[in-house]
């Protein structure tokens, strides 16, 4: 039986910070949806990591960032943002907070441009409906689907991550196929990138 707290047992301080965030941003009390991604999201889905998570990554649509920021600033130390942040590869509305021993990064309207491909993260329109829900304390956290994590880590060439994500996805390809196809259809990927995504996810073209 899947037990997310099993993966958090060696990380008691991380578990406390995530439990606090789940309480502060209670998914059940608001329509302001957000997803836990990055290394924490992978850890809670049983993906092996070379290093323990050092920060907490939260993803949301840009339209909800201000409300989430207002909730977080009541309980955490605001380090910066929210403000538009753009690099050659990434574009987002970004802000940072301190929650216990962990830095929290809130990312809104996340876009990636790499390898002749474009990917825009849509929470309400796409990813939230496919998220795995876990309970910490008495509150829920929605975890970023592995389909996103595969695409994102492939675009940034994190082989150490996308190969391990792919290994889990190919064990149950039918569970992930619909979202993988939805992500591909809604964005602009180079044909060779589409082939790699399909192959890694164990999905027939």
C-alpha positions as CSV (number, residue, x, y, z in Angstrom):
1,X,0.0,0.0,0.0
2,X,1.3,3.4,-0.9
3,X,2.3,5.4,2.1
4,X,3.9,8.9,1.4
5,X,5.0,9.2,5.0
6,X,7.3,6.2,4.5
7,X,9.4,8.3,2.2
8,X,9.5,11.2,4.7
9,X,10.6,9.1,7.7
10,X,14.3,9.9,7.3
11,X,13.4,13.6,6.8
12,X,11.5,14.7,9.9
13,X,12.2,18.4,9.4
14,X,11.0,18.3,5.8
15,X,7.9,16.5,6.9
16,X,7.2,19.2,9.4
17,X,7.6,22.0,6.8
18,X,5.4,20.2,4.3
19,X,2.8,19.6,6.9
20,X,2.8,23.3,7.8
21,X,2.5,24.3,4.2
22,X,-0.4,21.9,3.7
23,X,-2.1,23.5,6.6
24,X,-1.4,27.1,5.6
25,X,-2.5,26.5,2.0
26,X,-5.3,24.0,2.6
27,X,-6.4,22.6,-0.7
28,X,-9.8,21.8,0.7
29,X,-10.7,25.3,1.9
30,X,-9.9,27.3,-1.3
31,X,-10.1,27.0,-5.0
32,X,-6.6,28.3,-5.2
33,X,-4.9,25.2,-6.5
34,X,-1.1,24.5,-6.3
35,X,1.1,21.5,-6.8
36,X,4.2,20.3,-4.9
37,X,6.9,19.5,-7.5
38,X,10.7,19.3,-7.7
39,X,12.7,16.9,-5.5
40,X,10.0,16.8,-2.8
41,X,7.3,15.7,-5.3
42,X,9.6,13.0,-6.7
43,X,10.5,11.8,-3.2
44,X,6.9,11.4,-2.2
45,X,6.3,9.4,-5.4
46,X,9.1,7.0,-4.6
47,X,11.6,8.3,-7.2
48,X,15.2,7.7,-6.0
49,X,17.2,10.9,-5.4
50,X,20.9,11.3,-5.2
51,X,20.5,13.9,-2.5
52,X,17.8,14.8,0.0
53,X,15.6,17.7,-1.0
54,X,17.0,21.1,0.0
55,X,14.0,23.2,-0.9
56,X,10.3,23.0,-1.5
57,X,8.9,23.9,-5.0
58,X,5.3,24.9,-5.3
59,X,3.7,25.5,-8.7
60,X,0.5,27.5,-9.5
61,X,-1.2,29.4,-12.2
62,X,-0.2,33.1,-12.3
63,X,-3.8,34.2,-11.5
64,X,-3.5,32.5,-8.1
65,X,0.0,33.6,-7.1
66,X,-1.0,36.7,-5.2
67,X,-3.5,34.8,-3.1
68,X,-1.0,32.1,-2.3
69,X,1.6,34.8,-1.5
70,X,-0.8,36.5,0.9
71,X,-1.3,33.2,2.7
72,X,2.4,32.3,2.9
73,X,3.5,35.8,4.1
74,X,1.4,35.4,7.2
75,X,3.3,32.3,8.3
76,X,6.7,32.5,6.7
77,X,9.6,34.9,6.2
78,X,9.3,36.4,2.7
79,X,12.6,36.5,1.0
80,X,11.6,38.1,-2.3
81,X,8.8,38.4,-4.9
82,X,6.4,37.7,-6.4
83,X,8.1,39.2,-9.5
84,X,8.6,38.2,-13.1
85,X,11.7,36.2,-13.6
86,X,13.1,35.4,-17.0
87,X,16.2,33.6,-18.2
88,X,17.2,32.2,-21.6
89,X,15.4,28.9,-20.7
90,X,12.8,29.8,-18.1
91,X,10.0,32.4,-17.5
92,X,7.8,32.6,-14.4
93,X,6.4,34.7,-11.6
94,X,8.7,33.8,-8.8
95,X,8.9,34.3,-5.0
96,X,10.8,32.8,-2.1
97,X,10.0,32.1,1.5
98,X,11.6,30.4,4.5
99,X,9.6,27.7,6.2
100,X,11.5,26.1,9.1
101,X,14.8,24.8,7.7
102,X,13.6,24.9,4.1
103,X,13.4,27.6,1.4
104,X,10.1,27.6,-0.4
105,X,9.9,28.6,-4.1
106,X,6.5,29.6,-5.4
107,X,6.5,29.4,-9.2
108,X,3.6,30.9,-11.3
109,X,2.9,30.5,-15.0
110,X,6.1,28.5,-15.5
111,X,7.4,28.3,-19.1
112,X,10.4,26.3,-20.5
113,X,12.1,27.0,-23.8
114,X,14.8,24.4,-24.6
115,X,15.8,21.9,-27.3
116,X,13.7,23.6,-30.0
117,X,10.7,23.0,-27.8
118,X,8.3,25.1,-25.7
119,X,6.4,23.9,-22.6
120,X,3.9,26.0,-20.5
121,X,2.8,24.6,-17.2
122,X,-1.0,24.8,-16.7
123,X,-2.2,23.8,-13.2
124,X,-6.0,24.2,-13.3
125,X,-6.4,23.4,-17.0
126,X,-4.4,20.3,-17.0
127,X,-2.1,19.1,-14.2
128,X,-4.2,19.4,-11.1
129,X,-6.8,16.9,-12.3
130,X,-4.0,14.3,-12.7
131,X,-2.2,15.0,-9.4
132,X,-1.8,12.4,-6.7
133,X,-3.3,13.6,-3.5
134,X,-1.6,12.8,-0.2
135,X,-2.5,13.7,3.4
136,X,-0.1,15.1,5.9
137,X,-1.6,15.7,9.3
138,X,-5.2,16.5,8.4
139,X,-4.5,18.4,5.2
140,X,-3.9,17.4,1.6
141,X,-1.0,18.1,-0.8
142,X,-1.4,17.6,-4.5
143,X,1.8,16.3,-6.1
144,X,3.0,17.3,-9.5
145,X,2.3,14.4,-12.0
146,X,5.2,12.3,-13.2
147,X,4.3,13.2,-16.8
148,X,5.2,16.8,-16.1
149,X,8.4,15.8,-14.3
150,X,9.5,13.6,-17.2
151,X,9.0,16.4,-19.8
152,X,10.6,19.1,-17.6
153,X,13.7,17.0,-16.7
154,X,14.1,15.9,-20.3
155,X,14.0,19.5,-21.5
156,X,16.7,20.5,-19.0
157,X,18.7,17.3,-19.7
158,X,18.6,16.0,-16.1
159,X,19.3,12.4,-17.1
160,X,19.7,11.4,-13.4
161,X,16.0,12.2,-12.9
162,X,14.2,11.5,-16.2
163,X,15.5,8.0,-16.5
164,X,14.3,7.1,-13.0
165,X,11.0,8.8,-13.6
166,X,10.6,6.9,-16.9
167,X,11.4,3.6,-15.1
168,X,8.4,4.1,-12.8
169,X,6.1,5.4,-15.6
170,X,6.8,2.5,-17.9
171,X,5.7,0.1,-15.2
172,X,2.2,1.6,-15.6
173,X,2.2,3.4,-18.9
174,X,-1.6,3.4,-19.2
175,X,-1.8,5.5,-16.0
176,X,0.3,8.3,-17.5
177,X,-0.5,8.1,-21.2
178,X,-3.5,10.5,-21.3
179,X,-1.6,13.4,-19.6
180,X,1.6,12.8,-21.6
181,X,-0.5,13.1,-24.8
182,X,-2.3,16.2,-23.5
183,X,1.0,18.0,-22.6
184,X,2.4,17.2,-26.1
185,X,-0.8,18.4,-27.8
186,X,-1.0,21.7,-25.9
187,X,2.6,22.8,-26.4
188,X,5.3,23.0,-29.1
189,X,7.8,20.2,-29.0
190,X,10.3,19.3,-31.7
191,X,9.3,16.0,-33.4
192,X,12.4,14.3,-32.0
193,X,11.6,15.5,-28.5
194,X,8.1,14.0,-28.9
195,X,9.6,10.7,-29.9
196,X,11.8,10.7,-26.9
197,X,8.9,11.5,-24.6
198,X,6.8,8.7,-26.0
199,X,9.7,6.2,-25.8
200,X,10.6,7.1,-22.2
201,X,7.0,7.0,-21.1
202,X,6.4,3.7,-22.8
203,X,3.7,5.1,-25.0
204,X,3.0,4.1,-28.6
205,X,2.9,6.9,-31.0
